[in-house]
Amino acid sequence: MSILLRIFRRPDYNSDTTEFIEQLKATKPSVEAGQRAGRALLWDKHVDRDASREWKAARVRQKAYVYFSKPDSR
């Protein structure tokens, strides 16, 4: 370890929040499994790139002001 790393190295520090989370996971091991299940439910999804590309290509550009209707050209 270089001299600079030794000077600026802090002692091993855990914040109160980190200690709380570690204690919670130690007392209730099912918490982490629940977190993983929630993540899989909401975030870990298979993305169909072809369908996404088709969806983006089929978009119709929105008018600048959607509440203004064009006057009839008679």
FIKOLZA-1660 file (N, C-alpha, C; in steps of 0.1 Angstrom, whole numbers, plus 5000, padded with zeros to 4 digits):
% residues 74
   i   px   py   pz ch aa at
   1 5009 4988 5000  A  M  N
   1 5000 5000 5000  A  M CA
   1 5009 5012 5000  A  M  C
   2 5006 5022 4991  A  S  N
   2 5014 5034 4990  A  S CA
   2 5012 5043 5002  A  S  C
   3 5022 5052 5004  A  I  N
   3 5021 5061 5016  A  I CA
   3 5009 5070 5015  A  I  C
   4 5004 5074 5003  A  L  N
   4 4992 5083 5002  A  L CA
   4 4980 5075 5007  A  L  C
   5 4979 5063 5003  A  L  N
   5 4967 5055 5006  A  L CA
   5 4967 5053 5021  A  L  C
   6 4979 5051 5027  A  R  N
   6 4979 5049 5042  A  R CA
   6 4975 5061 5049  A  R  C
   7 4979 5073 5044  A  I  N
   7 4976 5086 5051  A  I CA
   7 4961 5088 5051  A  I  C
   8 4955 5086 5039  A  F  N
   8 4941 5090 5038  A  F CA
   8 4931 5078 5041  A  F  C
   9 4936 5067 5044  A  R  N
   9 4927 5055 5047  A  R CA
   9 4920 5058 5060  A  R  C
  10 4907 5056 5059  A  R  N
  10 4899 5058 5071  A  R CA
  10 4897 5044 5078  A  R  C
  11 4895 5044 5090  A  P  N
  11 4893 5031 5096  A  P CA
  11 4879 5025 5091  A  P  C
  12 4878 5012 5092  A  D  N
  12 4866 5006 5087  A  D CA
  12 4854 5012 5094  A  D  C
  13 4845 5019 5086  A  Y  N
  13 4834 5026 5092  A  Y CA
  13 4821 5021 5086  A  Y  C
  14 4811 5019 5094  A  N  N
  14 4798 5015 5090  A  N CA
  14 4788 5026 5096  A  N  C
  15 4780 5031 5088  A  S  N
  15 4771 5041 5093  A  S CA
  15 4760 5034 5101  A  S  C
  16 4752 5042 5108  A  D  N
  16 4741 5036 5115  A  D CA
  16 4731 5029 5106  A  D  C
  17 4729 5035 5094  A  T  N
  17 4720 5029 5085  A  T CA
  17 4725 5015 5080  A  T  C
  18 4738 5015 5077  A  T  N
  18 4744 5002 5072  A  T CA
  18 4743 4991 5083  A  T  C
  19 4745 4995 5095  A  E  N
  19 4745 4986 5106  A  E CA
  19 4730 4981 5108  A  E  C
  20 4721 4990 5107  A  F  N
  20 4707 4986 5108  A  F CA
  20 4703 4976 5098  A  F  C
  21 4706 4979 5085  A  I  N
  21 4703 4970 5074  A  I CA
  21 4709 4956 5076  A  I  C
  22 4722 4956 5080  A  E  N
  22 4729 4943 5082  A  E CA
  22 4722 4936 5094  A  E  C
  23 4718 4943 5104  A  Q  N
  23 4712 4936 5115  A  Q CA
  23 4698 4931 5111  A  Q  C
  24 4691 4939 5103  A  L  N
  24 4677 4934 5098  A  L CA
  24 4679 4922 5090  A  L  C
  25 4689 4922 5081  A  K  N
  25 4690 4910 5072  A  K CA
  25 4695 4898 5080  A  K  C
  26 4702 4900 5091  A  A  N
  26 4707 4889 5099  A  A CA
  26 4695 4883 5107  A  A  C
  27 4686 4892 5112  A  T  N
  27 4674 4886 5120  A  T CA
  27 4663 4881 5111  A  T  C
  28 4662 4887 5099  A  K  N
  28 4651 4883 5090  A  K CA
  28 4657 4880 5076  A  K  C
  29 4662 4868 5074  A  P  N
  29 4668 4865 5061  A  P CA
  29 4659 4865 5049  A  P  C
  30 4646 4865 5052  A  S  N
  30 4636 4865 5040  A  S CA
  30 4635 4879 5034  A  S  C
  31 4641 4889 5041  A  V  N
  31 4640 4903 5035  A  V CA
  31 4647 4904 5022  A  V  C
  32 4659 4898 5021  A  E  N
  32 4666 4899 5008  A  E CA
  32 4659 4892 4997  A  E  C
  33 4653 4880 5000  A  A  N
  33 4646 4873 4990  A  A CA
  33 4634 4880 4985  A  A  C
  34 4627 4887 4995  A  G  N
  34 4616 4896 4991  A  G CA
  34 4620 4907 4982  A  G  C
  35 4632 4913 4985  A  Q  N
  35 4637 4924 4977  A  Q CA
  35 4640 4919 4962  A  Q  C
  36 4646 4907 4962  A  R  N
  36 4649 4901 4948  A  R CA
  36 4636 4898 4941  A  R  C
  37 4626 4893 4948  A  A  N
  37 4613 4890 4941  A  A CA
  37 4607 4903 4936  A  A  C
  38 4607 4913 4944  A  G  N
  38 4601 4926 4940  A  G CA
  38 4609 4932 4928  A  G  C
  39 4622 4931 4928  A  R  N
  39 4630 4936 4917  A  R CA
  39 4626 4928 4904  A  R  C
  40 4625 4915 4905  A  A  N
  40 4622 4907 4894  A  A CA
  40 4608 4910 4888  A  A  C
  41 4599 4913 4897  A  L  N
  41 4585 4917 4893  A  L CA
  41 4585 4930 4885  A  L  C
  42 4592 4940 4890  A  L  N
  42 4591 4953 4884  A  L CA
  42 4602 4957 4874  A  L  C
  43 4614 4951 4876  A  W  N
  43 4625 4956 4868  A  W CA
  43 4632 4946 4858  A  W  C
  44 4633 4934 4863  A  D  N
  44 4641 4924 4855  A  D CA
  44 4631 4918 4844  A  D  C
  45 4629 4926 4833  A  K  N
  45 4620 4921 4823  A  K CA
  45 4628 4919 4810  A  K  C
  46 4623 4909 4802  A  H  N
  46 4629 4907 4789  A  H CA
  46 4624 4917 4780  A  H  C
  47 4632 4924 4773  A  V  N
  47 4628 4935 4763  A  V CA
  47 4629 4929 4749  A  V  C
  48 4617 4930 4742  A  D  N
  48 4616 4925 4728  A  D CA
  48 4620 4937 4720  A  D  C
  49 4633 4937 4715  A  R  N
  49 4638 4949 4708  A  R CA
  49 4631 4951 4694  A  R  C
  50 4627 4940 4688  A  D  N
  50 4620 4942 4675  A  D CA
  50 4607 4949 4677  A  D  C
  51 4599 4944 4687  A  A  N
  51 4586 4951 4690  A  A CA
  51 4588 4965 4694  A  A  C
  52 4598 4968 4702  A  S  N
  52 4601 4982 4706  A  S CA
  52 4604 4990 4694  A  S  C
  53 4612 4985 4685  A  R  N
  53 4616 4993 4673  A  R CA
  53 4604 4995 4664  A  R  C
  54 4595 4985 4663  A  E  N
  54 4583 4987 4655  A  E CA
  54 4574 4998 4661  A  E  C
  55 4573 4997 4675  A  W  N
  55 4564 5007 4682  A  W CA
  55 4569 5021 4680  A  W  C
  56 4582 5023 4681  A  K  N
  56 4588 5036 4679  A  K CA
  56 4586 5041 4665  A  K  C
  57 4587 5032 4655  A  A  N
  57 4585 5036 4641  A  A CA
  57 4571 5040 4638  A  A  C
  58 4561 5034 4645  A  A  N
  58 4547 5036 4643  A  A CA
  58 4541 5048 4650  A  A  C
  59 4549 5055 4658  A  R  N
  59 4544 5067 4665  A  R CA
  59 4541 5078 4656  A  R  C
  60 4530 5085 4659  A  V  N
  60 4526 5097 4651  A  V CA
  60 4530 5109 4660  A  V  C
  61 4536 5118 4653  A  R  N
  61 4541 5130 4660  A  R CA
  61 4529 5138 4665  A  R  C
  62 4530 5142 4678  A  Q  N
  62 4519 5150 4684  A  Q CA
  62 4520 5165 4680  A  Q  C
  63 4509 5171 4678  A  K  N
  63 4509 5185 4674  A  K CA
  63 4514 5194 4686  A  K  C
  64 4519 5206 4683  A  A  N
  64 4525 5214 4693  A  A CA
  64 4515 5218 4704  A  A  C
  65 4503 5221 4700  A  Y  N
  65 4493 5224 4710  A  Y CA
  65 4481 5215 4707  A  Y  C
  66 4479 5205 4715  A  V  N
  66 4469 5195 4712  A  V CA
  66 4455 5200 4714  A  V  C
  67 4453 5211 4721  A  Y  N
  67 4439 5215 4724  A  Y CA
  67 4434 5225 4713  A  Y  C
  68 4442 5228 4704  A  F  N
  68 4438 5238 4693  A  F CA
  68 4434 5229 4681  A  F  C
  69 4422 5231 4677  A  S  N
  69 4417 5224 4665  A  S CA
  69 4419 5233 4653  A  S  C
  70 4422 5226 4642  A  K  N
  70 4424 5234 4630  A  K CA
  70 4411 5239 4625  A  K  C
  71 4410 5251 4620  A  P  N
  71 4397 5256 4615  A  P CA
  71 4394 5249 4602  A  P  C
  72 4381 5247 4599  A  D  N
  72 4377 5240 4587  A  D CA
  72 4381 5249 4575  A  D  C
  73 4387 5243 4565  A  S  N
  73 4390 5251 4553  A  S CA
  73 4378 5249 4543  A  S  C
  74 4369 5258 4543  A  R  N
  74 4357 5257 4534  A  R CA
  74 4358 5267 4523  A  R  C
% end
